[in-house]
Amino acid sequence: MIHHDCPTEMVCSQLISFDLEGNVVKNISFMGGCNGNLKAISKLVDGWTVEKIEEYLLGNTCGRRPTSCADQLAKAVRKAYEEDRLS
């Protein structure tokens, strides 16, 4: 299991932390942002694969922003997964 801390862009949360075991994402937490909503997202997707998180969350927006904390999570887990595969 590899731990990742990923900064976010254009959203209220500043950092997303999670563990990757192969392509399975666990122990997700957000620093900042809408605390209750992000705790719920973290619980709901815990144990999901990178692909399933992308399927459900990639492209979600927040208000007028072109992204959201959920979208940032999908992007972060994909980037971390690809980086882990190369190392």
C-alpha positions in Angstrom: 0.0 0.0 0.0 1.4 3.4 -1.0 0.3 6.6 0.6 -0.3 9.7 -1.5 -0.8 13.4 -0.7 -2.0 15.3 -3.7 -2.6 19.1 -3.9 -5.8 20.3 -5.5 -6.5 23.0 -8.1 -9.4 25.5 -8.2 -11.4 24.0 -5.3 -11.9 24.8 -1.6 -9.9 21.7 -0.4 -6.2 22.1 -0.5 -5.0 18.5 -0.3 -6.3 15.0 -0.9 -4.7 12.1 0.9 -5.3 8.4 0.2 -3.6 5.0 0.0 -3.4 2.9 -3.2 -3.1 -0.8 -3.1 -2.8 -1.7 -6.8 -5.7 0.1 -8.3 -7.8 0.1 -5.1 -8.2 3.4 -3.3 -8.5 3.4 0.5 -8.3 5.8 3.5 -9.3 9.0 1.6 -9.3 12.3 3.4 -9.5 15.9 2.3 -7.9 18.9 3.9 -10.3 21.9 3.7 -13.4 22.1 1.7 -17.0 21.1 2.6 -16.2 18.9 5.5 -19.5 16.9 5.7 -19.8 16.3 2.0 -16.2 15.3 1.6 -16.3 12.9 4.5 -19.3 11.3 2.9 -17.6 11.0 -0.5 -14.6 9.5 1.2 -16.7 6.8 2.9 -18.7 6.0 -0.1 -15.8 5.4 -2.5 -13.4 3.8 0.0 -12.3 0.5 -1.5 -13.3 1.5 -5.1 -10.9 1.1 -8.0 -9.3 4.0 -9.8 -11.5 3.2 -12.8 -14.7 3.2 -10.8 -13.9 6.5 -9.1 -13.2 8.0 -12.6 -16.4 6.6 -13.9 -18.5 8.2 -11.2 -16.7 11.4 -10.3 -14.5 12.6 -13.2 -16.0 15.7 -14.8 -18.1 16.8 -11.8 -18.2 20.5 -11.4 -18.9 22.8 -8.5 -20.8 26.0 -9.2 -19.1 27.9 -12.0 -15.8 26.1 -11.5 -14.7 23.7 -14.2 -13.9 21.1 -11.5 -14.9 20.0 -8.0 -13.3 18.2 -5.1 -14.8 14.9 -6.5 -13.3 15.6 -9.9 -10.0 16.4 -8.3 -10.1 13.1 -6.4 -10.7 11.2 -9.7 -7.7 13.0 -11.3 -5.5 12.5 -8.3 -6.0 8.8 -8.0 -5.4 8.3 -11.7 -2.2 10.3 -11.6 -0.9 8.5 -8.5 -1.8 5.1 -10.0 0.1 5.9 -13.2 3.1 7.2 -11.2 3.1 4.0 -9.0 3.1 1.8 -12.1 6.1 3.5 -13.5 8.2 3.2 -10.3 
